[in-house]
Amino acid sequence: MTFSTAAGLADDEKLELLRRLDQFRRWQSLDEKRYCLVCGELISGRQIQVDGGTRGNGPLRLSCPTETCNSIPMDWVLPTNEVLAEVEKLVAEEREARELSPAAATADNSKKVPSHRPRDDFMSRVLKFTSPFKRYS
């Protein structure tokens, strides 16, 4: 049998799967929200995708519902006031940096070349954001 959100899991079945498969945080209801550290979206238990199964699809797994995000429960944190404030701070910093920095620089051959690497900016923001949540052994 293959499970997916489209397969129409009953609410109690999905909640039981969330509780069993998310070993990092406890789920009390499907309406609870988590903040995805990978895509930056708030997601609810109802939105989380359950994929896999016993026939050809491997073990059951949870994944972020955001289209291009492939995060798993380890990448989701509780959206506390501290987390939401940090997210808002990062968004404001990004907005300010975008307004201050030129979008592109002109190279010798008159082609416009990006003046910075957006992926590096994104990764540095993610690393900066997640550093308070790291567990030290």
C-alpha positions, 0 to 999 in steps of 0.5 A: 500500500502506498501512502500520500496526502492525495491518497486520503489518509484519515486525520487520526491516521495522519496524526499517528504517522506524524507522531511516529515518524517525526522523532524530533518534535511531538505533534499534538494535532494536525493544526500545529505549525512548524517552520521549515529551515530549508524553504522558510515557510510555515507548514501545518501537520495537515500540509505535510506530505506522507510518502512511501509505503511497503510495495515498491516505494520504500519506507514511509517518510514525511516531507515539506509540502513546499513544491521545491523543498525536500526537507524532512522533520529534522529541518522543521522547528517550532515557530516560537516568538524567538524563531519568528522574530529571527525570521523577520530580522533576516527578511528585513536584512535581506530586503535592506541588502537588496535595496543597497547593493546594485543588481548587476555590474557591467563587465568588459564585454558589456554583458551584465554580470551579477554582483553577488552570488544569491546562493551564497547569500541564502546559505549564509543566512540559513547558517546564521539563522540555524546556529542558535538551534544547534545542539552541542554534545 
